[in-house]
Amino acid sequence: MEPVDIVPPEKIAFIAYNIGVYESVQKFGGLITSGKITSNTDVAKVAELLSESNAFYDAEMISQLVNAMLQQHRKNSTIKRVTAAEVSYIIDQLKAAGVSIP
């Protein structure tokens, strides 16, 4: 994997936010497609199911998804591109800070 230079704080926040979005979509999607969450599921049960769900983290996939999104909004973004190495670095930093990421 390519080395990571100093990552600006706004890029760190942007990547960390998108890692969270990626995780949420994965967990909700899995629970919905498995039928564990329906329109009748109460909020407390949804929270319980989400806390028990697992997500996988693939830096290359996350960077490609983020870059596809950035390409759609290129003219309005201060962040032009995200590398898999940067995503891996941010995942490692989140883990070091105590965020539960497998």
C-alpha positions as CSV (number, residue, x, y, z in Angstrom):
1,M,0.0,0.0,0.0
2,E,1.3,3.5,-0.8
3,P,2.6,5.6,2.1
4,V,0.4,8.3,3.6
5,D,1.7,11.8,4.0
6,I,0.1,14.2,6.5
7,V,-3.7,14.1,6.0
8,P,-5.4,17.4,6.5
9,P,-8.0,17.5,9.3
10,E,-10.9,18.1,6.9
11,K,-10.0,15.1,4.9
12,I,-9.7,13.0,8.0
13,A,-13.2,14.0,9.1
14,F,-14.5,13.4,5.6
15,I,-13.1,9.9,5.4
16,A,-14.1,9.0,8.9
17,Y,-17.7,10.2,8.2
18,N,-17.8,8.1,5.0
19,I,-16.5,5.1,6.9
20,G,-19.4,5.5,9.2
21,V,-21.9,5.9,6.4
22,Y,-20.4,2.8,4.7
23,E,-20.9,0.8,8.0
24,S,-24.4,2.0,8.5
25,V,-25.5,1.2,5.0
26,Q,-24.0,-2.2,5.3
27,K,-25.6,-3.0,8.6
28,F,-29.1,-1.6,7.8
29,G,-29.0,-3.3,4.3
30,G,-28.1,-6.6,5.8
31,L,-30.8,-6.4,8.5
32,I,-33.5,-5.3,6.0
33,T,-32.7,-7.9,3.3
34,S,-32.6,-10.6,6.0
35,G,-36.1,-9.5,7.2
36,K,-34.9,-8.7,10.7
37,I,-36.0,-5.0,10.2
38,T,-39.5,-4.4,8.9
39,S,-41.8,-1.4,9.0
40,N,-43.2,-2.8,12.3
41,T,-39.9,-3.1,14.1
42,D,-39.7,-0.7,17.0
43,V,-36.7,1.7,17.4
44,A,-35.3,-0.1,20.5
45,K,-35.2,-3.4,18.6
46,V,-33.5,-1.7,15.6
47,A,-30.9,-0.3,17.9
48,E,-30.3,-3.7,19.4
49,L,-30.0,-5.4,16.1
50,L,-27.6,-2.7,14.8
51,S,-25.4,-3.1,17.9
52,E,-25.2,-6.8,17.3
53,S,-24.5,-6.6,13.6
54,N,-21.1,-6.8,12.0
55,A,-19.7,-4.9,9.1
56,F,-16.6,-5.5,7.1
57,Y,-14.1,-2.7,6.1
58,D,-12.3,-2.8,2.8
59,A,-10.2,0.3,2.3
60,E,-10.0,-0.1,-1.4
61,M,-13.8,-0.4,-1.8
62,I,-14.5,2.5,0.5
63,S,-12.0,4.7,-1.4
64,Q,-13.6,3.8,-4.7
65,L,-17.1,4.5,-3.5
66,V,-16.0,7.9,-2.0
67,N,-14.1,8.8,-5.2
68,A,-17.2,7.9,-7.3
69,M,-19.2,10.3,-5.1
70,L,-16.6,13.0,-5.3
71,Q,-16.5,12.7,-9.1
72,Q,-20.2,13.5,-9.2
73,H,-19.6,16.7,-7.2
74,R,-16.1,17.5,-8.2
75,K,-16.6,21.3,-8.8
76,N,-18.1,21.8,-5.3
77,S,-15.6,19.7,-3.3
78,T,-12.3,20.8,-1.7
79,I,-11.4,17.1,-1.5
80,K,-10.6,15.8,-4.9
81,R,-9.5,12.2,-4.3
82,V,-9.2,9.6,-1.5
83,T,-6.7,6.8,-1.6
84,A,-7.1,3.3,-0.1
85,A,-3.9,4.0,2.0
86,E,-5.6,7.1,3.5
87,V,-8.7,5.1,4.3
88,S,-6.6,2.4,6.0
89,Y,-4.7,5.1,7.9
90,I,-8.0,6.6,9.2
91,I,-9.4,3.1,10.1
92,D,-6.2,2.5,12.1
93,Q,-6.6,5.9,13.8
94,L,-10.2,5.2,14.7
95,K,-9.2,1.8,16.2
96,A,-6.4,3.5,18.2
97,A,-9.0,6.0,19.5
98,G,-11.2,3.1,20.7
99,V,-13.8,3.0,18.0
100,S,-15.1,-0.5,17.6
101,I,-13.9,-1.5,14.1
102,P,-13.0,-5.1,13.4
